[in-house]
């Protein structure tokens, strides 16, 4: 899968909900949350493909 879109650099300050979500998903962030900045991706297009046997 490939996700195409625009990104923005976001300061960590004031985004405690985002850091809590990251910590819930990735245990290493519980004790050591990222110092920042964060990247926010706004998807504009999603491309999916798979290798398959077409008969």
C-alpha positions in Angstrom: 0.0 0.0 0.0 1.2 3.5 -0.8 -0.4 6.6 0.7 0.2 9.9 -1.1 -0.6 13.2 0.4 0.7 16.3 2.0 2.7 16.4 5.1 3.1 19.1 7.8 5.6 19.4 10.6 3.8 19.7 13.9 5.3 20.7 17.3 4.8 18.1 20.0 3.6 20.7 22.5 -0.1 20.6 22.9 -0.5 17.2 21.2 -0.7 15.0 24.3 -3.5 13.0 22.7 -1.3 12.1 19.8 1.6 11.1 22.1 -0.8 9.0 24.2 -2.0 7.2 21.0 1.6 6.5 20.0 2.4 5.2 23.4 -0.6 2.9 23.3 0.6 1.5 20.0 4.4 1.4 20.6 5.5 0.5 24.1 8.9 2.2 23.7 7.1 5.6 23.7 5.6 5.0 27.2 8.9 5.9 29.0 10.5 7.8 26.1 8.0 9.8 24.1 9.3 11.5 21.0 10.8 15.0 21.6 9.4 16.2 18.3 8.6 17.5 15.9 5.9 15.2 14.6 4.9 14.7 10.9 1.2 14.8 10.0 0.2 13.2 6.8 -3.1 14.2 5.1 -3.9 11.4 2.7 -5.0 12.4 -0.8 -4.6 9.1 -2.6 -4.2 5.5 -1.5 -2.8 3.0 -4.0 -3.1 -0.8 -3.3 -1.6 -3.6 -5.3 -0.8 -7.2 -5.0 1.1 -9.8 -6.8 -1.3 -12.4 -8.2 -1.6 -15.1 -10.7 -4.0 -14.1 -13.5 -5.1 -17.2 -15.3 
